[in-house]
Amino acid sequence: MKKLLLASSFEKFADKLDTIPHPALSSLNVVCIPTAAYGEEKWDWLPRDMAPVQKRAKTFREFNIAGQSLADVRQALQGADVIYVTGGNTYYLLEQAQKCDFKGALKEAMNTGATYFGTCAGAILVCPRIDFIADMDNVCESHID
């Protein structure tokens, strides 16, 4: 069974993390993918959004998928109990995810039991369509590196 936790922001819903029917985050290894945030002009909100997961996790590692290969992504996700993809620019995130086949690496990790946490763009990334976000995210910003 695939497990997903999708939210607009963990900063706003931090208390809910303590009530999910899953092993306590304090016993879990989290790999955080903040890539979508780097597709924005400003991402000063990112540490506040990551903090609720970071302070509850057994271990917390950040890994930016931009410019990475599939092998690099597979290695980064190895041993992750939770793969947490943050918010930011959905188009930038999708572009970077397609370049490194993040979807393939994610499926492999989830097939071995990893749980997916996604906030904002990270939640939208696993949707069958992303066109509904066009009014919020600037496609032109998706080329920031």
N, CA, C and O atoms as CSV, one atom per row, in Angstrom:
chain,resi,resn,atom,element,x,y,z
A,1,MET,N,N,0.842,-1.187,0.000
A,1,MET,CA,C,0.000,0.000,0.000
A,1,MET,C,C,0.883,1.245,0.000
A,1,MET,O,O,1.813,1.349,0.800
A,2,LYS,N,N,0.598,2.172,-0.881
A,2,LYS,CA,C,1.325,3.438,-0.950
A,2,LYS,C,C,0.753,4.390,0.097
A,2,LYS,O,O,-0.460,4.475,0.286
A,3,LYS,N,N,1.655,5.104,0.771
A,3,LYS,CA,C,1.234,6.057,1.786
A,3,LYS,C,C,1.683,7.454,1.399
A,3,LYS,O,O,2.853,7.693,1.100
A,4,LEU,N,N,0.717,8.377,1.411
A,4,LEU,CA,C,0.970,9.770,1.061
A,4,LEU,C,C,0.401,10.669,2.142
A,4,LEU,O,O,-0.665,10.392,2.692
A,5,LEU,N,N,1.105,11.737,2.444
A,5,LEU,CA,C,0.588,12.791,3.317
A,5,LEU,C,C,0.778,14.085,2.543
A,5,LEU,O,O,1.907,14.528,2.327
A,6,LEU,N,N,-0.330,14.691,2.126
A,6,LEU,CA,C,-0.291,15.887,1.301
A,6,LEU,C,C,-0.938,17.035,2.045
A,6,LEU,O,O,-2.004,16.879,2.641
A,7,ALA,N,N,-0.287,18.199,2.008
A,7,ALA,CA,C,-0.797,19.366,2.723
A,7,ALA,C,C,-0.364,20.628,1.999
A,7,ALA,O,O,0.524,20.596,1.147
A,8,SER,N,N,-0.994,21.731,2.344
A,8,SER,CA,C,-0.565,22.999,1.770
A,8,SER,C,C,0.730,23.465,2.419
A,8,SER,O,O,1.574,24.082,1.770
A,9,SER,N,N,0.880,23.164,3.714
A,9,SER,CA,C,2.069,23.596,4.445
A,9,SER,C,C,2.141,22.836,5.759
A,9,SER,O,O,1.121,22.657,6.425
A,10,PHE,N,N,3.328,22.387,6.142
A,10,PHE,CA,C,3.456,21.763,7.461
A,10,PHE,C,C,3.640,22.808,8.542
A,10,PHE,O,O,3.426,22.520,9.719
A,11,GLU,N,N,4.037,24.027,8.163
A,11,GLU,CA,C,4.138,25.104,9.152
A,11,GLU,C,C,2.775,25.327,9.798
A,11,GLU,O,O,2.681,25.537,11.007
A,12,LYS,N,N,1.730,25.281,8.994
A,12,LYS,CA,C,0.377,25.537,9.496
A,12,LYS,C,C,-0.263,24.312,10.137
A,12,LYS,O,O,-1.171,24.448,10.958
A,13,PHE,N,N,0.199,23.115,9.771
A,13,PHE,CA,C,-0.436,21.890,10.243
A,13,PHE,C,C,0.506,21.009,11.054
A,13,PHE,O,O,0.342,19.789,11.089
A,14,ALA,N,N,1.487,21.618,11.704
A,14,ALA,CA,C,2.506,20.857,12.434
A,14,ALA,C,C,1.903,19.922,13.473
A,14,ALA,O,O,2.377,18.798,13.635
A,15,ASP,N,N,0.880,20.359,14.169
A,15,ASP,CA,C,0.278,19.523,15.208
A,15,ASP,C,C,-0.347,18.254,14.627
A,15,ASP,O,O,-0.476,17.250,15.329
A,16,LYS,N,N,-0.728,18.291,13.377
A,16,LYS,CA,C,-1.331,17.109,12.739
A,16,LYS,C,C,-0.299,16.013,12.509
A,16,LYS,O,O,-0.652,14.835,12.449
A,17,LEU,N,N,0.973,16.385,12.381
A,17,LEU,CA,C,2.027,15.392,12.173
A,17,LEU,C,C,2.106,14.411,13.338
A,17,LEU,O,O,2.517,13.264,13.162
A,18,ASP,N,N,1.716,14.861,14.520
A,18,ASP,CA,C,1.783,14.010,15.705
A,18,ASP,C,C,0.606,13.042,15.811
A,18,ASP,O,O,0.605,12.154,16.664
A,19,THR,N,N,-0.386,13.210,14.953
A,19,THR,CA,C,-1.590,12.382,15.054
A,19,THR,C,C,-1.751,11.396,13.899
A,19,THR,O,O,-2.719,10.635,13.871
A,20,ILE,N,N,-0.824,11.399,12.952
A,20,ILE,CA,C,-0.984,10.498,11.803
A,20,ILE,C,C,-0.788,9.045,12.224
A,20,ILE,O,O,0.070,8.741,13.054
A,21,PRO,N,N,-1.590,8.150,11.646
A,21,PRO,CA,C,-1.478,6.725,12.002
A,21,PRO,C,C,-0.293,6.083,11.279
A,21,PRO,O,O,-0.468,5.364,10.296
A,22,HIS,N,N,0.858,6.340,11.756
A,22,HIS,CA,C,2.112,5.918,11.135
A,22,HIS,C,C,3.118,5.850,12.275
A,22,HIS,O,O,2.905,6.488,13.305
A,23,PRO,N,N,4.180,5.118,12.131
A,23,PRO,CA,C,5.187,5.172,13.197
A,23,PRO,C,C,5.586,6.622,13.472
A,23,PRO,O,O,5.592,7.453,12.564
A,24,ALA,N,N,5.909,6.913,14.694
A,24,ALA,CA,C,6.292,8.275,15.070
A,24,ALA,C,C,7.450,8.751,14.199
A,24,ALA,O,O,8.379,7.998,13.905
A,25,LEU,N,N,7.373,10.001,13.801
A,25,LEU,CA,C,8.448,10.572,12.989
A,25,LEU,C,C,9.794,10.478,13.706
A,25,LEU,O,O,10.838,10.429,13.054
A,26,SER,N,N,9.782,10.454,15.006
A,26,SER,CA,C,11.034,10.396,15.759
A,26,SER,C,C,11.816,9.110,15.503
A,26,SER,O,O,12.991,9.011,15.855
A,27,SER,N,N,11.160,8.129,14.890
A,27,SER,CA,C,11.856,6.878,14.560
A,27,SER,C,C,12.131,6.745,13.066
A,27,SER,O,O,12.567,5.689,12.608
A,28,LEU,N,N,11.880,7.805,12.304
A,28,LEU,CA,C,11.966,7.721,10.845
A,28,LEU,C,C,13.070,8.594,10.258
A,28,LEU,O,O,13.377,9.673,10.765
A,29,ASN,N,N,13.653,8.094,9.174
A,29,ASN,CA,C,14.667,8.825,8.413
A,29,ASN,C,C,13.979,9.555,7.268
A,29,ASN,O,O,13.298,8.942,6.445
A,30,VAL,N,N,14.162,10.863,7.224
A,30,VAL,CA,C,13.502,11.706,6.231
A,30,VAL,C,C,14.529,12.267,5.252
A,30,VAL,O,O,15.571,12.787,5.651
A,31,VAL,N,N,14.214,12.151,3.969
A,31,VAL,CA,C,14.969,12.844,2.932
A,31,VAL,C,C,14.049,13.931,2.402
A,31,VAL,O,O,12.961,13.653,1.899
A,32,CYS,N,N,14.498,15.158,2.521
A,32,CYS,CA,C,13.705,16.317,2.106
A,32,CYS,C,C,14.210,16.828,0.758
A,32,CYS,O,O,15.406,17.054,0.572
A,33,ILE,N,N,13.284,17.003,-0.168
A,33,ILE,CA,C,13.587,17.518,-1.506
A,33,ILE,C,C,13.043,18.954,-1.577
A,33,ILE,O,O,11.851,19.142,-1.820
A,34,PRO,N,N,13.897,19.968,-1.369
A,34,PRO,CA,C,13.433,21.363,-1.370
A,34,PRO,C,C,13.502,22.031,-2.747
A,34,PRO,O,O,13.401,23.254,-2.835
A,35,THR,N,N,13.669,21.273,-3.796
A,35,THR,CA,C,13.937,21.782,-5.138
A,35,THR,C,C,12.923,22.822,-5.608
A,35,THR,O,O,13.311,23.832,-6.196
A,36,ALA,N,N,11.652,22.599,-5.364
A,36,ALA,CA,C,10.619,23.532,-5.848
A,36,ALA,C,C,10.841,24.935,-5.302
A,36,ALA,O,O,10.578,25.916,-5.997
A,37,ALA,N,N,11.317,25.043,-4.076
A,37,ALA,CA,C,11.544,26.356,-3.464
A,37,ALA,C,C,12.593,27.148,-4.242
A,37,ALA,O,O,12.506,28.373,-4.338
A,38,TYR,N,N,13.579,26.453,-4.793
A,38,TYR,CA,C,14.652,27.130,-5.508
A,38,TYR,C,C,14.208,27.657,-6.865
A,38,TYR,O,O,14.971,28.350,-7.538
A,39,GLY,N,N,12.996,27.344,-7.271
A,39,GLY,CA,C,12.408,27.889,-8.489
A,39,GLY,C,C,11.649,29.181,-8.226
A,39,GLY,O,O,11.020,29.728,-9.132
A,40,GLU,N,N,11.702,29.666,-7.005
A,40,GLU,CA,C,11.052,30.918,-6.610
A,40,GLU,C,C,12.111,32.002,-6.437
A,40,GLU,O,O,13.279,31.708,-6.186
A,41,GLU,N,N,11.687,33.265,-6.574
A,41,GLU,CA,C,12.614,34.367,-6.320
A,41,GLU,C,C,13.026,34.399,-4.859
A,41,GLU,O,O,14.200,34.596,-4.546
A,42,LYS,N,N,12.070,34.207,-3.968
A,42,LYS,CA,C,12.335,34.215,-2.528
A,42,LYS,C,C,11.866,32.898,-1.948
A,42,LYS,O,O,10.801,32.396,-2.309
A,43,TRP,N,N,12.649,32.347,-1.060
A,43,TRP,CA,C,12.242,31.118,-0.392
A,43,TRP,C,C,12.621,31.162,1.084
A,43,TRP,O,O,13.001,30.152,1.676
A,44,ASP,N,N,12.507,32.367,1.667
A,44,ASP,CA,C,12.810,32.534,3.082
A,44,ASP,C,C,11.825,31.794,3.989
A,44,ASP,O,O,12.114,31.580,5.166
A,45,TRP,N,N,10.681,31.407,3.462
A,45,TRP,CA,C,9.660,30.651,4.189
A,45,TRP,C,C,10.033,29.174,4.334
A,45,TRP,O,O,9.476,28.479,5.183
A,46,LEU,N,N,10.960,28.694,3.521
A,46,LEU,CA,C,11.278,27.266,3.469
A,46,LEU,C,C,11.720,26.687,4.814
A,46,LEU,O,O,11.190,25.649,5.210
A,47,PRO,N,N,12.654,27.294,5.534
A,47,PRO,CA,C,13.047,26.711,6.827
A,47,PRO,C,C,11.879,26.564,7.802
A,47,PRO,O,O,11.818,25.591,8.554
A,48,ARG,N,N,10.956,27.522,7.792
A,48,ARG,CA,C,9.785,27.433,8.678
A,48,ARG,C,C,8.872,26.277,8.281
A,48,ARG,O,O,8.273,25.628,9.139
A,49,ASP,N,N,8.768,26.021,6.979
A,49,ASP,CA,C,7.900,24.940,6.528
A,49,ASP,C,C,8.535,23.573,6.789
A,49,ASP,O,O,7.830,22.608,7.084
A,50,MET,N,N,9.855,23.488,6.681
A,50,MET,CA,C,10.542,22.218,6.919
A,50,MET,C,C,10.673,21.908,8.415
A,50,MET,O,O,10.736,20.740,8.798
A,51,ALA,N,N,10.712,22.927,9.250
A,51,ALA,CA,C,11.009,22.760,10.678
A,51,ALA,C,C,10.133,21.733,11.394
A,51,ALA,O,O,10.669,20.937,12.166
A,52,PRO,N,N,8.816,21.707,11.180
A,52,PRO,CA,C,8.001,20.730,11.907
A,52,PRO,C,C,8.389,19.282,11.621
A,52,PRO,O,O,8.352,18.443,12.521
A,53,VAL,N,N,8.755,18.987,10.395
A,53,VAL,CA,C,9.180,17.624,10.046
A,53,VAL,C,C,10.600,17.404,10.552
A,53,VAL,O,O,10.905,16.367,11.140
A,54,GLN,N,N,11.462,18.387,10.321
A,54,GLN,CA,C,12.869,18.265,10.699
A,54,GLN,C,C,13.028,18.006,12.194
A,54,GLN,O,O,13.810,17.143,12.590
A,55,LYS,N,N,12.301,18.739,13.021
A,55,LYS,CA,C,12.486,18.583,14.471
A,55,LYS,C,C,11.862,17.293,15.009
A,55,LYS,O,O,12.191,16.869,16.116
A,56,ARG,N,N,10.975,16.670,14.250
A,56,ARG,CA,C,10.343,15.432,14.698
A,56,ARG,C,C,11.044,14.176,14.176
A,56,ARG,O,O,10.865,13.092,14.732
A,57,ALA,N,N,11.832,14.312,13.126
A,57,ALA,CA,C,12.444,13.154,12.460
A,57,ALA,C,C,13.639,12.610,13.229
A,57,ALA,O,O,14.315,13.338,13.957
A,58,LYS,N,N,13.883,11.323,13.056
A,58,LYS,CA,C,15.096,10.710,13.607
A,58,LYS,C,C,16.312,11.312,12.914
A,58,LYS,O,O,17.240,11.788,13.567
A,59,THR,N,N,16.294,11.284,11.572
A,59,THR,CA,C,17.318,11.971,10.772
A,59,THR,C,C,16.601,12.757,9.686
A,59,THR,O,O,15.504,12.394,9.260
A,60,PHE,N,N,17.225,13.820,9.250
A,60,PHE,CA,C,16.639,14.711,8.246
A,60,PHE,C,C,17.767,15.181,7.332
A,60,PHE,O,O,18.676,15.889,7.764
A,61,ARG,N,N,17.696,14.778,6.066
A,61,ARG,CA,C,18.689,15.187,5.076
A,61,ARG,C,C,17.996,15.920,3.945
A,61,ARG,O,O,16.916,15.521,3.510
A,62,GLU,N,N,18.606,16.983,3.472
A,62,GLU,CA,C,18.097,17.691,2.309
A,62,GLU,C,C,18.841,17.207,1.069
A,62,GLU,O,O,20.041,16.938,1.112
A,63,PHE,N,N,18.107,17.102,-0.033
A,63,PHE,CA,C,18.707,16.699,-1.308
A,63,PHE,C,C,17.985,17.432,-2.424
A,63,PHE,O,O,16.789,17.232,-2.636
A,64,ASN,N,N,18.714,18.284,-3.137
A,64,ASN,CA,C,18.168,19.031,-4.266
A,64,ASN,C,C,18.316,18.166,-5.516
A,64,ASN,O,O,19.433,17.795,-5.878
A,65,ILE,N,N,17.214,17.843,-6.173
A,65,ILE,CA,C,17.276,16.968,-7.349
A,65,ILE,C,C,17.749,17.677,-8.609
A,65,ILE,O,O,18.067,17.014,-9.596
A,66,ALA,N,N,17.804,19.009,-8.603
A,66,ALA,CA,C,18.232,19.758,-9.792
A,66,ALA,C,C,19.651,19.360,-10.177
A,66,ALA,O,O,20.563,19.383,-9.351
A,67,GLY,N,N,19.821,18.998,-11.437
A,67,GLY,CA,C,21.125,18.655,-11.959
A,67,GLY,C,C,21.636,17.271,-11.575
A,67,GLY,O,O,22.784,16.931,-11.860
A,68,GLN,N,N,20.799,16.483,-10.937
A,68,GLN,CA,C,21.204,15.157,-10.483
A,68,GLN,C,C,20.829,14.096,-11.524
A,68,GLN,O,O,19.953,14.314,-12.361
A,69,SER,N,N,21.492,12.974,-11.460
A,69,SER,CA,C,21.160,11.842,-12.326
A,69,SER,C,C,20.197,10.916,-11.585
A,69,SER,O,O,20.004,11.043,-10.376
A,70,LEU,N,N,19.606,10.000,-12.311
A,70,LEU,CA,C,18.731,9.010,-11.689
A,70,LEU,C,C,19.503,8.218,-10.637
A,70,LEU,O,O,18.973,7.942,-9.561
A,71,ALA,N,N,20.738,7.854,-10.934
A,71,ALA,CA,C,21.553,7.100,-9.972
A,71,ALA,C,C,21.777,7.906,-8.695
A,71,ALA,O,O,21.738,7.351,-7.597
A,72,ASP,N,N,22.013,9.222,-8.834
A,72,ASP,CA,C,22.202,10.081,-7.667
A,72,ASP,C,C,20.935,10.133,-6.817
A,72,ASP,O,O,20.994,10.068,-5.589
A,73,VAL,N,N,19.788,10.251,-7.489
A,73,VAL,CA,C,18.512,10.334,-6.780
A,73,VAL,C,C,18.223,9.008,-6.079
A,73,VAL,O,O,17.817,8.999,-4.917
A,74,ARG,N,N,18.425,7.906,-6.763
A,74,ARG,CA,C,18.222,6.589,-6.138
A,74,ARG,C,C,19.069,6.460,-4.877
A,74,ARG,O,O,18.589,6.008,-3.838
A,75,GLN,N,N,20.319,6.856,-4.979
A,75,GLN,CA,C,21.218,6.757,-3.831
A,75,GLN,C,C,20.739,7.648,-2.687
A,75,GLN,O,O,20.764,7.236,-1.527
A,76,ALA,N,N,20.303,8.864,-3.006
A,76,ALA,CA,C,19.829,9.790,-1.976
A,76,ALA,C,C,18.587,9.271,-1.264
A,76,ALA,O,O,18.419,9.499,-0.066
A,77,LEU,N,N,17.718,8.576,-1.988
A,77,LEU,CA,C,16.473,8.081,-1.406
A,77,LEU,C,C,16.642,6.748,-0.687
A,77,LEU,O,O,15.750,6.306,0.037
A,78,GLN,N,N,17.776,6.122,-0.890
A,78,GLN,CA,C,18.022,4.818,-0.278
A,78,GLN,C,C,17.964,4.932,1.250
A,78,GLN,O,O,18.616,5.789,1.847
A,79,GLY,N,N,17.191,4.073,1.853
A,79,GLY,CA,C,17.058,4.056,3.309
A,79,GLY,C,C,16.094,5.083,3.876
A,79,GLY,O,O,15.935,5.176,5.093
A,80,ALA,N,N,15.448,5.857,3.010
A,80,ALA,CA,C,14.497,6.866,3.487
A,80,ALA,C,C,13.189,6.201,3.884
A,80,ALA,O,O,12.631,5.402,3.132
A,81,ASP,N,N,12.712,6.537,5.060
A,81,ASP,CA,C,11.376,6.108,5.489
A,81,ASP,C,C,10.330,7.072,4.954
A,81,ASP,O,O,9.204,6.688,4.637
A,82,VAL,N,N,10.736,8.352,4.863
A,82,VAL,CA,C,9.851,9.408,4.374
A,82,VAL,C,C,10.604,10.211,3.334
A,82,VAL,O,O,11.755,10.598,3.539
A,83,ILE,N,N,9.937,10.458,2.207
A,83,ILE,CA,C,10.456,11.356,1.184
A,83,ILE,C,C,9.537,12.567,1.200
A,83,ILE,O,O,8.361,12.484,0.848
A,84,TYR,N,N,10.099,13.688,1.616
A,84,TYR,CA,C,9.330,14.911,1.829
A,84,TYR,C,C,9.704,15.931,0.757
A,84,TYR,O,O,10.839,16.404,0.709
A,85,VAL,N,N,8.744,16.265,-0.099
A,85,VAL,CA,C,8.960,17.227,-1.176
A,85,VAL,C,C,8.229,18.513,-0.805
A,85,VAL,O,O,7.011,18.527,-0.629
A,86,THR,N,N,9.003,19.596,-0.690
A,86,THR,CA,C,8.450,20.864,-0.219
A,86,THR,C,C,7.721,21.619,-1.323
A,86,THR,O,O,7.649,21.182,-2.472
A,87,GLY,N,N,7.193,22.756,-0.932
A,87,GLY,CA,C,6.525,23.650,-1.858
A,87,GLY,C,C,7.500,24.528,-2.609
A,87,GLY,O,O,8.714,24.460,-2.416
A,88,GLY,N,N,6.937,25.352,-3.467
A,88,GLY,CA,C,7.714,26.257,-4.307
A,88,GLY,C,C,7.064,26.336,-5.671
A,88,GLY,O,O,5.838,26.301,-5.781
A,89,ASN,N,N,7.862,26.441,-6.697
A,89,ASN,CA,C,7.339,26.546,-8.055
A,89,ASN,C,C,7.111,25.143,-8.626
A,89,ASN,O,O,8.060,24.389,-8.836
A,90,THR,N,N,5.871,24.811,-8.868
A,90,THR,CA,C,5.499,23.484,-9.350
A,90,THR,C,C,6.122,23.171,-10.703
A,90,THR,O,O,6.562,22.046,-10.942
A,91,TYR,N,N,6.161,24.161,-11.586
A,91,TYR,CA,C,6.720,23.932,-12.926
A,91,TYR,C,C,8.216,23.649,-12.855
A,91,TYR,O,O,8.721,22.771,-13.556
A,92,TYR,N,N,8.920,24.391,-12.011
A,92,TYR,CA,C,10.350,24.146,-11.838
A,92,TYR,C,C,10.584,22.752,-11.265
A,92,TYR,O,O,11.455,22.016,-11.727
A,93,LEU,N,N,9.799,22.403,-10.258
A,93,LEU,CA,C,9.924,21.071,-9.654
A,93,LEU,C,C,9.677,19.982,-10.692
A,93,LEU,O,O,10.451,19.030,-10.786
A,94,LEU,N,N,8.611,20.114,-11.467
A,94,LEU,CA,C,8.300,19.118,-12.490
A,94,LEU,C,C,9.423,19.018,-13.520
A,94,LEU,O,O,9.807,17.919,-13.919
A,95,GLU,N,N,9.944,20.161,-13.947
A,95,GLU,CA,C,11.033,20.164,-14.926
A,95,GLU,C,C,12.252,19.397,-14.385
A,95,GLU,O,O,12.830,18.567,-15.087
A,96,GLN,N,N,12.626,19.678,-13.160
A,96,GLN,CA,C,13.792,19.012,-12.563
A,96,GLN,C,C,13.507,17.530,-12.311
A,96,GLN,O,O,14.387,16.687,-12.487
A,97,ALA,N,N,12.288,17.218,-11.903
A,97,ALA,CA,C,11.911,15.819,-11.653
A,97,ALA,C,C,11.967,15.001,-12.943
A,97,ALA,O,O,12.395,13.847,-12.932
A,98,GLN,N,N,11.536,15.595,-14.045
A,98,GLN,CA,C,11.580,14.878,-15.323
A,98,GLN,C,C,13.007,14.662,-15.798
A,98,GLN,O,O,13.312,13.623,-16.383
A,99,LYS,N,N,13.881,15.624,-15.558
A,99,LYS,CA,C,15.276,15.518,-16.009
A,99,LYS,C,C,16.018,14.367,-15.332
A,99,LYS,O,O,16.908,13.769,-15.936
A,100,CYS,N,N,15.662,14.049,-14.084
A,100,CYS,CA,C,16.399,12.997,-13.364
A,100,CYS,C,C,15.554,11.749,-13.121
A,100,CYS,O,O,15.972,10.856,-12.385
A,101,ASP,N,N,14.381,11.678,-13.725
A,101,ASP,CA,C,13.444,10.565,-13.518
A,101,ASP,C,C,13.154,10.354,-12.029
A,101,ASP,O,O,13.198,9.234,-11.520
A,102,PHE,N,N,12.860,11.450,-11.359
A,102,PHE,CA,C,12.500,11.384,-9.944
A,102,PHE,C,C,11.316,10.443,-9.723
A,102,PHE,O,O,11.265,9.717,-8.730
A,103,LYS,N,N,10.367,10.465,-10.660
A,103,LYS,CA,C,9.194,9.598,-10.544
A,103,LYS,C,C,9.603,8.132,-10.438
A,103,LYS,O,O,9.066,7.398,-9.609
A,104,GLY,N,N,10.547,7.704,-11.269
A,104,GLY,CA,C,11.012,6.320,-11.231
A,104,GLY,C,C,11.671,5.983,-9.907
A,104,GLY,O,O,11.396,4.935,-9.322
A,105,ALA,N,N,12.543,6.869,-9.429
A,105,ALA,CA,C,13.230,6.642,-8.155
A,105,ALA,C,C,12.238,6.656,-6.997
A,105,ALA,O,O,12.361,5.870,-6.057
A,106,LEU,N,N,11.263,7.547,-7.069
A,106,LEU,CA,C,10.243,7.633,-6.020
A,106,LEU,C,C,9.403,6.361,-5.970
A,106,LEU,O,O,9.141,5.826,-4.892
A,107,LYS,N,N,8.984,5.881,-7.135
A,107,LYS,CA,C,8.202,4.637,-7.175
A,107,LYS,C,C,8.977,3.485,-6.543
A,107,LYS,O,O,8.421,2.707,-5.768
A,108,GLU,N,N,10.257,3.379,-6.876
A,108,GLU,CA,C,11.086,2.322,-6.296
A,108,GLU,C,C,11.133,2.435,-4.775
A,108,GLU,O,O,10.990,1.437,-4.069
A,109,ALA,N,N,11.332,3.641,-4.279
A,109,ALA,CA,C,11.408,3.850,-2.830
A,109,ALA,C,C,10.076,3.539,-2.157
A,109,ALA,O,O,10.041,2.929,-1.088
A,110,MET,N,N,8.993,3.957,-2.779
A,110,MET,CA,C,7.674,3.701,-2.191
A,110,MET,C,C,7.320,2.221,-2.257
A,110,MET,O,O,6.624,1.717,-1.375
A,111,ASN,N,N,7.781,1.523,-3.274
A,111,ASN,CA,C,7.540,0.080,-3.362
A,111,ASN,C,C,8.266,-0.692,-2.273
A,111,ASN,O,O,7.908,-1.830,-1.968
A,112,THR,N,N,9.278,-0.080,-1.689
A,112,THR,CA,C,9.986,-0.730,-0.587
A,112,THR,C,C,9.553,-0.173,0.762
A,112,THR,O,O,10.189,-0.447,1.781
A,113,GLY,N,N,8.460,0.618,0.776
A,113,GLY,CA,C,7.868,1.045,2.039
A,113,GLY,C,C,7.981,2.499,2.416
A,113,GLY,O,O,7.439,2.894,3.448
A,114,ALA,N,N,8.662,3.325,1.627
A,114,ALA,CA,C,8.781,4.741,1.961
A,114,ALA,C,C,7.414,5.428,1.855
A,114,ALA,O,O,6.570,5.045,1.045
A,115,THR,N,N,7.225,6.425,2.670
A,115,THR,CA,C,6.023,7.257,2.660
A,115,THR,C,C,6.366,8.581,1.993
A,115,THR,O,O,7.475,9.091,2.151
A,116,TYR,N,N,5.423,9.134,1.252
A,116,TYR,CA,C,5.609,10.407,0.560
A,116,TYR,C,C,4.897,11.498,1.331
A,116,TYR,O,O,3.698,11.398,1.589
A,117,PHE,N,N,5.631,12.547,1.704
A,117,PHE,CA,C,5.061,13.764,2.261
A,117,PHE,C,C,5.228,14.836,1.189
A,117,PHE,O,O,6.318,14.991,0.638
A,118,GLY,N,N,4.180,15.567,0.891
A,118,GLY,CA,C,4.285,16.656,-0.068
A,118,GLY,C,C,3.534,17.872,0.417
A,118,GLY,O,O,2.390,17.770,0.859
A,119,THR,N,N,4.178,19.032,0.334
A,119,THR,CA,C,3.486,20.271,0.642
A,119,THR,C,C,3.467,21.149,-0.594
A,119,THR,O,O,4.464,21.259,-1.307
A,120,CYS,N,N,2.348,21.762,-0.837
A,120,CYS,CA,C,2.136,22.680,-1.948
A,120,CYS,C,C,2.619,22.063,-3.267
A,120,CYS,O,O,1.988,21.125,-3.754
A,121,ALA,N,N,3.699,22.547,-3.855
A,121,ALA,CA,C,4.181,21.982,-5.123
A,121,ALA,C,C,4.503,20.506,-4.975
A,121,ALA,O,O,4.308,19.731,-5.912
A,122,GLY,N,N,4.993,20.110,-3.811
A,122,GLY,CA,C,5.290,18.699,-3.553
A,122,GLY,C,C,4.040,17.843,-3.545
A,122,GLY,O,O,4.087,16.672,-3.922
A,123,ALA,N,N,2.921,18.413,-3.120
A,123,ALA,CA,C,1.641,17.707,-3.158
A,123,ALA,C,C,1.109,17.666,-4.593
A,123,ALA,O,O,0.584,16.647,-5.044
A,124,ILE,N,N,1.250,18.766,-5.287
A,124,ILE,CA,C,0.751,18.857,-6.663
A,124,ILE,C,C,1.518,17.923,-7.598
A,124,ILE,O,O,0.949,17.387,-8.549
A,125,LEU,N,N,2.805,17.729,-7.328
A,125,LEU,CA,C,3.640,16.886,-8.188
A,125,LEU,C,C,3.071,15.487,-8.372
A,125,LEU,O,O,3.249,14.892,-9.435
A,126,VAL,N,N,2.400,14.951,-7.378
A,126,VAL,CA,C,1.871,13.587,-7.480
A,126,VAL,C,C,0.441,13.544,-8.016
A,126,VAL,O,O,-0.180,12.481,-8.043
A,127,CYS,N,N,-0.077,14.680,-8.436
A,127,CYS,CA,C,-1.412,14.738,-9.035
A,127,CYS,C,C,-1.323,14.325,-10.508
A,127,CYS,O,O,-0.265,14.446,-11.125
A,128,PRO,N,N,-2.426,13.844,-11.064
A,128,PRO,CA,C,-2.400,13.462,-12.480
A,128,PRO,C,C,-2.276,14.657,-13.424
A,128,PRO,O,O,-1.869,14.498,-14.575
A,129,ARG,N,N,-2.625,15.855,-12.942
A,129,ARG,CA,C,-2.544,17.074,-13.752
A,129,ARG,C,C,-2.049,18.203,-12.864
A,129,ARG,O,O,-2.270,18.193,-11.653
A,130,ILE,N,N,-1.371,19.185,-13.474
A,130,ILE,CA,C,-0.936,20.343,-12.693
A,130,ILE,C,C,-1.449,21.662,-13.269
A,130,ILE,O,O,-1.125,22.729,-12.748
A,131,ASP,N,N,-2.242,21.601,-14.331
A,131,ASP,CA,C,-2.675,22.827,-14.995
A,131,ASP,C,C,-3.463,23.770,-14.093
A,131,ASP,O,O,-3.507,24.972,-14.355
A,132,PHE,N,N,-4.079,23.255,-13.046
A,132,PHE,CA,C,-4.870,24.099,-12.151
A,132,PHE,C,C,-4.005,25.072,-11.357
A,132,PHE,O,O,-4.538,26.002,-10.752
A,133,ILE,N,N,-2.706,24.887,-11.341
A,133,ILE,CA,C,-1.809,25.752,-10.587
A,133,ILE,C,C,-1.312,26.938,-11.417
A,133,ILE,O,O,-0.591,27.791,-10.900
A,134,ALA,N,N,-1.687,27.001,-12.685
A,134,ALA,CA,C,-1.173,28.031,-13.600
A,134,ALA,C,C,-1.373,29.453,-13.088
A,134,ALA,O,O,-0.554,30.325,-13.377
A,135,ASP,N,N,-2.433,29.708,-12.340
A,135,ASP,CA,C,-2.672,31.062,-11.828
A,135,ASP,C,C,-1.748,31.421,-10.666
A,135,ASP,O,O,-1.592,32.598,-10.339
A,136,MET,N,N,-1.145,30.428,-10.052
A,136,MET,CA,C,-0.290,30.687,-8.885
A,136,MET,C,C,1.205,30.620,-9.200
A,136,MET,O,O,1.989,31.372,-8.620
A,137,ASP,N,N,1.602,29.748,-10.090
A,137,ASP,CA,C,3.016,29.560,-10.399
A,137,ASP,C,C,3.335,30.134,-11.765
A,137,ASP,O,O,2.557,29.987,-12.708
A,138,ASN,N,N,4.470,30.781,-11.867
A,138,ASN,CA,C,4.914,31.392,-13.113
A,138,ASN,C,C,5.752,30.382,-13.889
A,138,ASN,O,O,6.812,29.962,-13.424
A,139,VAL,N,N,5.286,30.002,-15.051
A,139,VAL,CA,C,6.013,29.044,-15.884
A,139,VAL,C,C,7.375,29.604,-16.251
A,139,VAL,O,O,8.341,28.845,-16.333
A,140,CYS,N,N,7.483,30.901,-16.473
A,140,CYS,CA,C,8.758,31.503,-16.857
A,140,CYS,C,C,9.808,31.346,-15.767
A,140,CYS,O,O,10.993,31.234,-16.079
A,141,GLU,N,N,9.416,31.335,-14.510
A,141,GLU,CA,C,10.360,31.185,-13.413
A,141,GLU,C,C,10.934,29.793,-13.347
A,141,GLU,O,O,11.902,29.558,-12.624
A,142,SER,N,N,10.358,28.860,-14.088
A,142,SER,CA,C,10.795,27.474,-13.988
A,142,SER,C,C,12.193,27.232,-14.555
A,142,SER,O,O,12.686,26.106,-14.497
A,143,HIS,N,N,12.836,28.252,-15.097
A,143,HIS,CA,C,14.149,28.078,-15.681
A,143,HIS,C,C,15.257,28.677,-14.820
A,143,HIS,O,O,16.380,28.850,-15.294
A,144,ILE,N,N,14.959,28.991,-13.573
A,144,ILE,CA,C,15.956,29.516,-12.644
A,144,ILE,C,C,16.832,28.367,-12.192
A,144,ILE,O,O,16.305,27.340,-11.763
A,145,ASP,N,N,18.115,28.493,-12.268
A,145,ASP,CA,C,19.048,27.461,-11.773
A,145,ASP,C,C,20.150,28.089,-10.970
A,145,ASP,O,O,21.029,27.386,-10.472
